């Protein structure tokens, strides 16, 4: 696998991993098999980001809206998540990956909360790649939570209302301290952000791929990075 030809590597890549269930349906397989294969694609993507020297990777793993899926599927997803958080822990530590979970983690099952906390603590000093997974996450919910934090600080006298600006809000988001994504990739053929990083994606380049997530590999990541390198990013300024 060769590195992308351009030198313009995104500093933060965010991915909407769409198509696990449709991949399985097309092959007359159970939904859970699609999710299992999707986990393999996650591992391939982390490995590729390490090889391409991408500093930050954020994956939309379980949205706040995913609770509306059939209970049997949600339970299976939680079990699969627990298994793989535990399974991948030593490998992430070995490879110098720092793990972080974004979202309303306190509302997840206790065993998931415990695993997330352990993995975050054990990888805290790693710096090759910051690997974020968005769990029980929704962009609108994140903005509501940030607004509540700011309101509380104002009421308690710790923040002056006239000092509220974009930086203040950004610092109250779950991604506080990170650069916003340069590149958003979505698989599955859909062309929408689906309540993912609504504030942070304001100036992100977007690449939509007509493949299902279980098919995603280093080649697709390289294609997206090379497409990113061809984009002219002006951030509202004239040429």
PEGIMO-V149070 format. One line per field, one symbol per residue. phi: phi as a letter, one per 20 degrees, with the letter a starting at -180 (. if undefined). burial: I if it has 9 or more other ideal C-beta (glycine too) atoms within 8 Angstrom, else O. A space follows every 10 residues. Layout:
# PEGIMO-V149070
phi = ???
burial = ???
This chain:
# PEGIMO-V149070
phi = .efgfeeeeg ebddceedog ffgfffdldf gfffffffff ffffffffff femefcccde ebeffffefg gfffffffff fffefffegf ffffemeedb ddpeffdegg ffgfffffff ffdgefbfbe ddcecldbff ffffffffff fffffemebe gfefbffgfg fdefegneff ffcddcenne cbelmdlgff egcffccdde ceggefbfff ffgffffgfe fdedlneff
burial = OOOIOIOOII OIIIIIIIII IIIIIOOOOO IIIIIIIIII IIIIIIIIII IIOIOIIIII IIIIOIOOOO OOIIOIIIOI IIOIIOOIIO OIIOIOIIII IIIIIOOIOO OIIOIIOIII OOIOOIOOII IIIIIIIIIO IIIOIIOOII OOIIOOOOIO OOOIOOOIII OIIOIOOIOI IIIIIIIIIO OOIIIIIIII IOOIIIIIIO IIIIIIIIOI IIIIIIIIIO OOOOOOOOO
